[in-house]
Amino acid sequence: MIDWCAAAIDSGSLATTESSMAKVSVSEGLMRVADRSVASDGGSGLTSDTIVEQVFREIRAFRIYDGPTEVHKWALAKKIKREWETAHP
């Protein structure tokens, strides 16, 4: 997906849809992995100075950079709805 997004940008497109899709996909996947890592470590996953705690903090912040993931999801849903309504008048 990242290669697809980069190719769209390289072709001269603004690639707003592609970059939103990549951001949502990557940030959601990373958050799932970080959350499962914390869960497998139990209480020590977030309370001590571990790599799991550091990664969890960084992933949480990543979901907010360049617009919260929820905003990207909303924009994508709006675009899909608009395209569907155009194709099915």
Secondary structure, DSSP 8 states (H G I E B T S, - for coil): -HHHHHHHHHTT---HHHHHHHHHHHHHHHHHHHHHHHHHHTTHHHHSS-HHHHHHHHHHHHTTTTS-HHHHHHHHHHHHHHHHHHH--
